[in-house]
Amino acid sequence: MAHLVFFVLLFDGQLTGGFSTQKLTPSDNRKRLTVLSIDGGGIKGIIPATVLDYLDKALKAKDPNADLAHYFEVIGGTDTGGLIAAMLATPSPDDATRAAFTPAQIVDFYKQNGPHIFNESRPGNGPKFDGEFLHNVTRELLKDTRLSQTLTNVVIPAFDLKRQKPVIFSNYKLENVP
């Protein structure tokens, strides 16, 4: 519920403040940083994707060339929110300045692939999903896109099951840890 409130407040702030049609850049005085944080939750990722679709349509009403990645200095997400963040920030193969996926396409992705990705193929304790289908479909969708190529900064926390340690995928460490 708190995440829905965040989206409503963000959307309300954009409506009352007016949508900017210019691509955001980091603030010179660093007093403001625009962050889109997308919660995980497996198949429930369709909910934030739907909210983002409404936001995207509102932005496109003002500027048909708007992409959500151009309105946030950082897009982050956990679990399925990380997948949404990656899809929003991946550049299109046809135009590297535009996003490869719209939120509407992400909603369709969940409708078509959700039952195959989130099929609870691993009973018992530990991860519920084996991740094989997800790995294959994301490799097909995102190709060989690297963090250095994303349209905006991305932060995706994850957990390495083999080493039993958290891992954070982020543009912020690229100079030191490519």
Buried (B, 14 or more C-beta within 10 A) or exposed (E): EEBEEBBEEBBEEBEEEEBBEEBBEEEEEEEEEBEBBBBBBBBBBBBBBBBBBEBBEBBBEEBEEBBBBBBBBBBBBBBBBBBBBBBBBBBEEEEEEBBBBBBBBBBBBBEEBBEBBBEEBEEEEEEBBEBEBBEEBBEEBBEEBEBEEBBBBBBBBEEEEEEEEEEEBBBEEEEEEE
